[in-house]
Amino acid sequence: MNKYFNFLWLFFRILKEFQTPSKKITRKLFNFFFSFKKKIKSDQMIAVYDLNTNAITYNFAEFLVLCNNEAREKKFHHFKLIFINKNYDSVSFRYLKNKTYYLEDDKYGQNKRIHNIIIPLISLVGKKCLGYEFLNSIHELNKNLSLYYIYPNYYNGFFKPTHDIEYLHNLESISHISLKATNESITIINEFFKKNKIDKKNIITITIRQQKYDQARNSNLSSWIKFTKFLILNNFQVLVIPDTENINSLDALLNTKNIFKEAAKDLNLRMALYQESFFNYFTSGGPSALCYLNYQAKYCVFNHGPISDSIVNTKNAFNHLEKDKNYKFIKGKFQSLKWEKDDFKNLLKSYNEFFDNKIQI
């Protein structure tokens, strides 16, 4: 049965839209309604990341940058993170969940992502974040919520807005609010370079996506393998990071010295590698956020725009962006989000765009 004629699905979807507005018209309606609400004056900021309405993946990196921005604009020196635990037993989750994403091991797989992605990302915002708590409800704080400035604005347990990704994309600069590698991880990665006699001014990283979910966004593996060998022939030191969920997939395709599995296992090490390397290549996927949300990094991301048959990279997801244009805050010569496919011809074109020793294509 078509889900739109499933009245239970329709009921929970409408309820979700009023609790967590995703459509422009609903957002405008709530913004108008809350504009009459008295502004809270507080010297404490709480940032709420509700795992029932937000993705348990690298989208959290965008949330953290917006937390930094909100704290800076509202002149808060610090903020505290509150995570609202995902309720896998709720009726609304059972009816609305994306069944191609949430498999039988829902809870175990998502908890792994919290441990491997969400928690390590917090360290990338520096000292602004005072710490974090996991709660089943915002009301478990056992404190008067009116004493706090809460971000996203007006989150109260029933109304559960998410961060405004369009607002982030239209920021003019993120230089004062961007993510950055920790000093400890930079020390570790530079020791790795020294031990292995790697000149970081000559390092190009390639991050591979190979997942069962939304396979339309996966890397064109044959093109990237061919491009890796091309870069090596042109005297670059290439480190390829396999997909964390398919970590041994490149073993038979590349020399092991060019496969850097450690970065696939450790997010802080991954961030330091991206920040310290000469250049970084991606296809559309979560880890690329560690570069485009770090103003110091140099990178090129392919398949950034709408992709045919993609669950995530839909036309609707990119309708606020101009085709083939970067986000407003991306202005560096060596920073690019490309809507082009990651075929070998386009990879070679990017080589000529970013590197000095040009080749004939």
Summary of the structure (lengths in Angstrom):
residues: 361
radius of gyration: 21.4
end to end distance: 51.0
largest distance: 66.3
contacts: 1037
relative contact order: 0.11
helix: 43%
strand: 12%
